Every structure is written in structure tokens, then in C-alpha cells.
Amino acid sequence: MSTRLIPFMLTVLLGSQASAQSLPLAAARESTQVVFVCEHGSVKSLVASLYFNQRARERGLPYRAVARGVAPESTVPLSVRRGLQADGFQLSDFAPQAFEASEADRAALVVSFDQDIARMVHGKTRHLKWDDLPEVVADYPHGRDAIVRKVDALIDELSRKPSP
């Protein structure tokens, strides 16, 4: 093998190894997923994710949200289902899902509602706590409006930042 090829091959080898090692970090920084987490994954996180996706689409932002729960219920409460349907959202394909710690690895942001998930997120991504918001099941319009105000502020913040 030519002595001129050895330095070139080492550069290629070391360069590709460095690139491969930086891929997970780059992927995490470029994530466009926002995870909303509430107790059952079918009320506050659902309302937030639906409105977030609507607002992000309207503003041309690349972010997309999902709803998760720490103790998912099998269905969406009737008052929430009716409220969201009256607001124009379709829920036919929605099924509450559990929040997994691994989702924080892939998320640009995790937002929790009255849930202590700090250990699950543990510095993997940005974590916001939206605690003590009004009940949604008992008073859908009041609860929804409080969540939408937070979502709108978050969308404004994300629209000022460079896209991932």
C-alpha cells in the first residue's frame, strides 16, 4: 500500500467514525416532535397536541405533537370528545398511549401537565411543566382556553427560533 494512501485512509476512517458518533446528537437537536404528557393521555395532553398541531400547521412550523399519559385510559372522556368534535377535531383514530422515557430522546420538547416525569426526561430534552391549569373534563371551554393560551405562547416562541 502506498504511504500516501495511509494518511488519506486514516482521515476517511476517523472522519466517518466522528460523523457516526455525532448522528444521535444531531438527530436530537433536529427533532420536530413535541410530546404532551398528562395523567391519562386523553384530556389535557390531547387538547394541547391537537391545538398545537393545528397552530403549527397554520404557521408553517415543522413541529408535530403527540399526546401521552403516565397511566393511559382506554377512551377519551365524553365531555372532552364532544368538545373537541365541536371544535372541528376528528378523534376516530386516537387511542391514548403511555409516555415512554425513550420518547424524550427523540423529542424537541416535552410538556407535562401535573405529572412528575423529570426522572423520565432527565435532561434528555427541554421539559416544560404546565401545572395547575383548570379542569377540562368538568368545564371543557374553560380548561381548553387555558391550554390554548399556553399552546399559542409556545407556538409564538418556536416561530421565533430557527427551525430544527
N, C-alpha and C positions, 0 to 999 in steps of 0.2 A: 504494500500500500504506500502510496506517495506520502511524503512527510507534509506536503501542502494540504492534503486531504484531511489529515488528522485534526488540525485546529478547526477546520470547517465542520467536520462531523461532530466534534465536541460542542461547538456553538449551536448547531442544529439540535443535538440531543438535549443539552441543558436548556435551551430556549423552549423546546416543546414541553419539557418537564415543568418549567416555571409556568407556562401557559396552562397546562393541565391542572396545576395546583391552584391557580387563581380563578378557574372557572366557577367553582361553587360560590366564591365571594362575589364575583361579577354577577352571577345569576341572582343572588340575594339582593344586591344593590339595584338590579334592574327589574325586580319583581313588580308586578302591577296588581297583585291580589291584596285586597283588604278583607280581613276576617272580623266579623262582628260576633261577639260571644255573649249570650245571656244564659240564664239557668236552663231553660228548656229548648232553646234554639228555634222557638216558634212564635215569639212575641216581639220583644224589643230588637233582637238581632235581625229578625225577619223584616220588620218595618224599616230598620236602618239600611239593610242591604238592598232592599227594593228601591227605596228613595235614593240611596247613594248611586246605584246603577243608572237610574233614570237621569239624575243630575249630571253624572259623569258623561253619559252619552250625549246629553244636550250641550255640554261644554266642550265636547271633543277630547275628553281626557282618556288616557289608555287604561285607567284603573277599572277593576271589576271586583265586586264584593260578594261574599258568601255569608250565610247565617249558620252559626253553630251553637250548640248548647253543651253545658257540662253534664247535664242529666236530661238528654232529649226525651221529649214526649212524642207519642206516635202521631199526633194530629195538631193542627193549628186550632186554638180556641175559637169557637163560633163567632164571638164578637169581633175578634181580630180578623178572621176570614171575611166576614161581612164588610167590615170597614175597609179592608184592602181591596176587595172586589168593587165596592162603591167608589174607591179612588182610582179604579181602572186597572188594577193588577190582576193577573191570572195566577192562580195557585195550583192548578191541576197537576203539575209535575213536581211540586215541592214536597219533600219529606224531611223532617228535622233530622239532623246528623250531629254526632258527637264531635266536639273540638278535640283534636289530637295535637300533642305538643309538636309533632313534626310539621304541622301546618305553619307554625311560627317561622320555621326555617325558610319557607318559600314565600312568606308574606312580606309585603312592603310595610304593612301596618296591621296591628291587632287592636281592636277596640272592645273593651269588656263593659258590661252592664252589671254592676253589683256582684261581681264574681271575682274571687281571689285566684287569678291564674298566673300571677307573677312568676311562680316557680316553673310553670309550663313554658312561658315565654322567655324568661331568664336571660335577658339581654340579646336574644336572637334577632329581634327586630324592635321597632318602635312600638310602644304599648301605651294606649290612652285608656283612662278609666272614666267612663261616663256613669257615675253612680248617682243614686238618689233622684232619678228622674221620675215624673209622675207615672202611676199605673196605666197600663194600656188596656188590659182586659176589662177593667171596671169602667174606664172612661176613654174609649178609643180616640176621639178627636183631641182631647187634651194631651194624652200621652203621645200620640202621633206628632202633634205640633211641636212638642218639646224635643223629640228625637229629630225631626226635620230641621229645626233650627240648628242643632249640633251638626247634622249632616251638611247643611248649607255652609256653615262656617268651615268645616273640614274641606269641602269641595273648593271653597274660595282659597284656602291655604294651599291645597295641592295644585290649583291652577296657576299660582304664583311661582311654584318651584319648577325647575327644568324637568321635563318628562324623563322617566327612567329609561 
